Amino acid sequence: MLRDVLSLVALLGSGITAGVLVAVAVSVGPALATLPAQRYAPMHELLGKGYHPTMPILVTATLLADVALAVLAPGAATRVLLVLATVLVVGVQAVSHLGNVPINRQVAKVGSGSAAGVGVPAGWDDPRPQWRRWHLARTAMAVAVLAINAIVAVAL
């Protein structure tokens, strides 16, 4: 029963996480990329507010469920898959905290100034290409976690 509940948490958490990240990768990110910097910065800031603290909590719940499932795994193959899922979830968190979040903070500073009419400074180093690379890396990891959790859910 406990494994079933943990598997459900891992599957729902990884599914929602992968879904949100894929949606940003295929729609939100490309739409933001078309905006001039003056409009991009405040829009990025507004969109980002909706993800905090929901996404970090969701990713952490997925991580904890995968760790617990790995400990309770009935066999070596399942345990290896769950350890891999755990490593990939940590990767999603690491990329978010070390790659995307610092860029988000940088953009928020510019975005606040844009909303106040200060505008994007001349020579602003547009972080969108770098942000997208980081985002695609964490999206790939999140989709892999979902695949692993789906395999484990079927196997349990």
C-alpha positions in Angstrom: 0.0 0.0 0.0 2.8 2.5 0.9 4.6 1.7 -2.3 1.4 2.4 -4.2 0.9 5.8 -2.6 4.6 6.7 -3.1 4.4 5.6 -6.7 1.3 7.7 -7.3 3.1 10.7 -5.8 6.2 10.1 -7.9 4.1 9.6 -11.1 1.9 12.7 -10.5 4.8 14.9 -9.4 7.0 13.9 -12.3 4.1 14.1 -14.8 3.1 17.6 -13.7 6.7 18.8 -13.6 7.5 17.4 -17.1 4.2 18.8 -18.4 4.9 22.3 -17.1 8.5 22.3 -18.4 7.5 21.0 -21.8 4.8 23.6 -22.1 7.3 26.3 -21.3 9.8 24.8 -23.8 7.3 24.5 -26.7 5.1 27.6 -26.2 5.9 30.1 -23.4 9.6 30.3 -24.0 9.3 30.7 -27.8 6.6 33.3 -27.3 8.8 35.3 -24.9 11.7 35.0 -27.4 9.8 37.1 -29.9 9.2 40.0 -27.6 11.5 43.1 -27.6 13.6 43.3 -24.4 11.4 46.2 -23.1 8.4 43.9 -23.0 10.2 40.6 -22.4 11.7 41.5 -19.0 8.4 42.5 -17.2 6.5 39.6 -18.8 9.1 37.1 -17.8 8.9 38.4 -14.2 5.1 38.1 -14.2 5.1 34.6 -15.6 7.7 33.4 -13.1 5.7 34.4 -10.1 3.1 31.7 -10.9 5.7 29.0 -10.6 7.0 29.8 -7.1 6.7 28.0 -4.7 4.6 25.4 -6.5 7.2 23.9 -8.7 10.0 23.6 -6.1 7.5 21.9 -3.7 6.3 19.6 -6.5 9.9 18.6 -7.6 10.9 18.0 -4.0 7.9 15.8 -3.4 8.8 13.8 -6.4 12.4 13.5 -5.2 11.3 12.3 -1.8 8.9 9.8 -3.3 11.5 8.4 -5.6 14.1 8.1 -2.8 11.5 6.3 -0.6 10.6 4.0 -3.5 14.2 3.2 -4.1 14.6 2.2 -0.4 11.5 0.0 -0.6 12.1 -1.4 -4.1 11.4 -5.1 -4.4 14.3 -5.8 -6.7 17.6 -4.6 -8.0 16.4 -3.5 -11.4 13.6 -1.3 -9.9 16.0 0.1 -7.4 18.5 1.1 -10.1 15.8 2.8 -12.1 14.6 4.7 -9.0 18.1 5.8 -8.1 18.5 7.0 -11.7 15.2 8.9 -11.4 16.5 10.4 -8.1 19.7 11.6 -9.7 17.7 13.1 -12.6 15.4 14.9 -10.2 18.4 16.3 -8.4 19.6 17.4 -11.8 16.4 19.2 -12.5 16.7 21.0 -9.1 20.4 21.8 -9.7 19.8 23.2 -13.2 16.9 25.3 -11.8 18.8 26.7 -8.8 22.2 27.1 -10.4 21.2 28.0 -14.0 17.6 29.3 -14.4 17.0 31.0 -11.1 20.0 33.3 -11.2 19.0 34.4 -14.7 15.4 34.9 -13.4 16.7 37.2 -10.7 18.7 39.2 -13.2 15.7 39.6 -15.5 13.5 40.5 -12.5 15.7 43.4 -11.7 15.5 44.7 -15.3 11.8 43.8 -15.4 11.0 45.9 -12.4 12.8 48.8 -13.9 10.9 48.4 -17.2 7.6 48.4 -15.4 8.6 51.6 -13.7 9.5 53.2 -17.0 13.2 53.0 -16.5 13.7 50.5 -19.3 16.2 47.9 -20.3 19.7 49.4 -20.1 21.7 50.0 -23.2 24.0 47.0 -23.9 21.8 44.7 -21.9 23.1 41.1 -22.2 19.9 39.3 -23.2 19.9 36.0 -21.2 17.1 34.3 -23.3 19.4 31.9 -25.2 21.3 30.8 -22.1 18.0 30.5 -20.1 16.6 28.3 -22.9 19.6 26.0 -23.0 19.3 25.5 -19.2 15.6 25.0 -19.5 15.8 22.4 -22.2 18.4 20.5 -20.1 16.1 20.3 -17.1 13.1 19.5 -19.3 14.9 16.5 -20.8 15.7 15.3 -17.3 12.2 15.8 -16.1 10.7 13.8 -19.1 13.2 11.0 -18.3 12.1 11.0 -14.7 8.5 10.7 -15.8 9.3 7.8 -18.1 11.2 6.0 -15.3 8.4 6.6 -12.8 5.8 5.3 -15.3 7.8 2.2 -15.9 8.1 1.6 -12.1 4.4 2.3 -11.6 3.6 -0.4 -14.1 6.2 -2.8 -12.7 5.0 -2.5 -9.1 
